């Protein structure tokens, strides 16, 4: 009986300690398995008192993990889109800022040396908890599944770390997400380090923003950039190249109506 009481006290102390933390930082390693596979470091900062999370994606320092196929190389050489891929000077991260208290989401995305501030929808995730469990880095984790914007995600969370946060927009589980991936194997995250009481203050790059737009407007801009390079906004011809940029994106479906180039061309 004493052992049981002692164990319960330890659990309570652990929960109180988590709640008492002011800020946390979680380092994730992300692997993106698209036409050009690469890995990069991501950083999740959480202001626990204000329930606000900052997810920083380090695209500027990505590392290649695969070779370009001959087919993809030919596509690049024959492309009629000539744009210098890169980032603004001193720009390192793309930011995803989620205000969980007020249910607001803002993205800062550096698209071909142009930084956009994008108003997005708050991610309401309806997780399905399973009985599956496994150990990851000596942490007992449980599995949960969710469908969000056209992708099905599997996440492994640690109930012993009472923090309902995770990489990208994955949140709301009864424990910190340690590992996550979509079932197609395009995106994979794994926690590398967890730090409590961090002193870093995340300053979003508002001074470098070119334009503030809605997510719908930004998606249309991306579509036109890839598919209408000569005359943005013109009608597509039957021979126009079609680049399905959403196929390799984390999100493929949305809560709002939107029509893309390939949909117009197929009518």
VOKOLDREN-159234 format. One record per residue (C-alpha): x, y, z; residue in three letters. Coordinates in steps of 0.1 Angstrom, whole numbers, m for minus. Layout:
    px    py    pz type
     X     Y     Z  ALA
...
This chain:
    px    py    pz type
     0     0     0  UNK
    28    24     9  UNK
    45    17   m24  UNK
    13    25   m43  UNK
     8    58   m24  UNK
    44    67   m30  UNK
    40    60   m68  UNK
     9    82   m69  UNK
    27   110   m52  UNK
    55   108   m77  UNK
    30   110  m106  UNK
    14   141   m90  UNK
    47   158   m85  UNK
    56   151  m121  UNK
    23   165  m134  UNK
    27   196  m112  UNK
    63   201  m124  UNK
    51   200  m160  UNK
    24   225  m153  UNK
    48   248  m134  UNK
    71   251  m164  UNK
    69   285  m180  UNK
    84   277  m214  UNK
    95   245  m231  UNK
   115   237  m262  UNK
   112   205  m282  UNK
   138   197  m309  UNK
   125   175  m337  UNK
   142   159  m366  UNK
   120   160  m397  UNK
   124   138  m428  UNK
   106   149  m459  UNK
   103   121  m484  UNK
    92   138  m517  UNK
   109   139  m551  UNK
   139   155  m534  UNK
   142   137  m500  UNK
   158   157  m473  UNK
   159   161  m435  UNK
   160   192  m413  UNK
   157   203  m378  UNK
   125   217  m364  UNK
   120   235  m331  UNK
    88   237  m310  UNK
    86   265  m284  UNK
    56   266  m261  UNK
    46   294  m238  UNK
    27   272  m214  UNK
    12   301  m194  UNK
    m4   316  m225  UNK
   m10   283  m244  UNK
     9   296  m274  UNK
    32   275  m296  UNK
    58   285  m321  UNK
    69   258  m346  UNK
   101   268  m365  UNK
   111   249  m396  UNK
   148   252  m406  UNK
   145   249  m444  UNK
   177   270  m449  UNK
   198   242  m435  UNK
   182   211  m449  UNK
   203   181  m457  UNK
   198   158  m487  UNK
   192   122  m480  UNK
   185   109  m515  UNK
   196   112  m551  UNK
   175   129  m578  UNK
   161   104  m603  UNK
   169   108  m640  UNK
   132   114  m647  UNK
   131   143  m622  UNK
   164   158  m636  UNK
   149   158  m671  UNK
   118   176  m658  UNK
   139   203  m643  UNK
   160   208  m675  UNK
   129   210  m696  UNK
   110   233  m673  UNK
    99   267  m685  UNK
    98   282  m650  UNK
   130   301  m643  UNK
   131   314  m607  UNK
   159   315  m582  UNK
   150   293  m553  UNK
   162   308  m521  UNK
   153   328  m490  UNK
   154   364  m479  UNK
   187   377  m465  UNK
   191   365  m429  UNK
   159   344  m432  UNK
   163   309  m416  UNK
   130   296  m405  UNK
    94   293  m416  UNK
    71   299  m386  UNK
    39   284  m375  UNK
    23   302  m346  UNK
    m7   288  m329  UNK
   m26   306  m302  UNK
   m44   277  m286  UNK
   m63   299  m261  UNK
   m79   321  m287  UNK
   m78   295  m315  UNK
   m59   315  m340  UNK
   m31   303  m364  UNK
    m6   324  m384  UNK
    21   312  m407  UNK
    52   330  m419  UNK
    64   314  m451  UNK
    94   324  m472  UNK
    84   316  m508  UNK
   111   323  m534  UNK
   127   352  m514  UNK
    93   367  m505  UNK
    80   364  m470  UNK
    43   361  m465  UNK
    23   363  m433  UNK
    m6   339  m437  UNK
   m38   338  m417  UNK
   m48   301  m413  UNK
   m76   282  m396  UNK
   m71   268  m361  UNK
   m65   230  m364  UNK
   m93   212  m347  UNK
   m81   176  m345  UNK
  m104   147  m337  UNK
   m79   120  m326  UNK
   m87    83  m323  UNK
   m67    68  m294  UNK
   m56    32  m298  UNK
   m44     6  m273  UNK
   m11     2  m292  UNK
    21    11  m273  UNK
    58    10  m278  UNK
    90    24  m262  UNK
   108    53  m279  UNK
   140    65  m262  UNK
   129    47  m230  UNK
    95    65  m230  UNK
    64    44  m231  UNK
    43    58  m259  UNK
     8    52  m271  UNK
    m5    55  m306  UNK
   m32    79  m319  UNK
   m46    85  m354  UNK
   m61   116  m370  UNK
   m72   128  m405  UNK
   m64   164  m412  UNK
   m67   183  m445  UNK
   m63   152  m468  UNK
   m37   133  m448  UNK
   m39   106  m422  UNK
   m14   110  m394  UNK
    m2    85  m369  UNK
    13    99  m337  UNK
    31    83  m307  UNK
    27   103  m275  UNK
    41    99  m240  UNK
    14   101  m213  UNK
    42   105  m187  UNK
    49   140  m202  UNK
    16   158  m196  UNK
    20   184  m225  UNK
    m6   183  m253  UNK
    17   195  m280  UNK
    36   182  m309  UNK
    53   190  m343  UNK
    37   211  m369  UNK
    m1   213  m362  UNK
    m4   181  m343  UNK
   m17   188  m308  UNK
   m44   179  m283  UNK
   m32   145  m272  UNK
   m29   135  m235  UNK
     9   137  m237  UNK
    37   151  m257  UNK
    41   138  m292  UNK
    74   120  m295  UNK
    71   106  m330  UNK
    46   112  m359  UNK
    42   105  m396  UNK
    16   105  m423  UNK
     6    70  m435  UNK
    19    77  m470  UNK
    54    81  m455  UNK
    59   116  m469  UNK
    66   133  m435  UNK
    82   119  m404  UNK
    90   136  m371  UNK
   109   124  m341  UNK
   118   142  m309  UNK
   155   147  m303  UNK
   155   168  m272  UNK
   131   183  m246  UNK
   141   213  m225  UNK
   122   229  m197  UNK
   123   266  m185  UNK
   140   278  m217  UNK
   148   315  m218  UNK
   146   320  m256  UNK
   120   346  m267  UNK
   106   339  m302  UNK
   105   371  m323  UNK
    84   366  m354  UNK
    98   383  m386  UNK
    70   408  m391  UNK
    95   435  m402  UNK
   104   413  m433  UNK
    68   405  m443  UNK
    60   414  m480  UNK
    23   409  m477  UNK
    m4   396  m453  UNK
   m28   372  m470  UNK
   m54   345  m462  UNK
   m44   309  m468  UNK
   m67   307  m497  UNK
   m51   337  m515  UNK
   m16   322  m508  UNK
   m25   288  m522  UNK
   m38   305  m554  UNK
    m6   325  m556  UNK
    15   293  m554  UNK
    m6   276  m580  UNK
    m3   305  m604  UNK
    34   309  m598  UNK
    40   272  m608  UNK
    15   269  m636  UNK
    11   303  m651  UNK
    47   317  m653  UNK
    43   339  m684  UNK
    10   356  m676  UNK
    m2   352  m641  UNK
   m40   349  m640  UNK
   m44   340  m676  UNK
   m64   309  m688  UNK
   m46   277  m692  UNK
   m43   261  m726  UNK
   m45   224  m732  UNK
    m7   222  m736  UNK
     2   242  m704  UNK
    24   224  m679  UNK
     5   214  m648  UNK
    24   212  m615  UNK
     4   195  m587  UNK
    21   214  m559  UNK
    m3   201  m533  UNK
     6   165  m539  UNK
    38   169  m520  UNK
    24   192  m493  UNK
    15   184  m458  UNK
   m21   196  m465  UNK
   m41   186  m496  UNK
   m77   195  m487  UNK
   m92   225  m470  UNK
  m123   238  m452  UNK
  m130   264  m478  UNK
  m138   261  m515  UNK
  m109   267  m539  UNK
  m103   259  m575  UNK
   m68   252  m589  UNK
   m53   253  m623  UNK
   m55   215  m630  UNK
   m92   215  m619  UNK
  m100   244  m644  UNK
   m80   226  m671  UNK
   m99   193  m667  UNK
  m134   209  m672  UNK
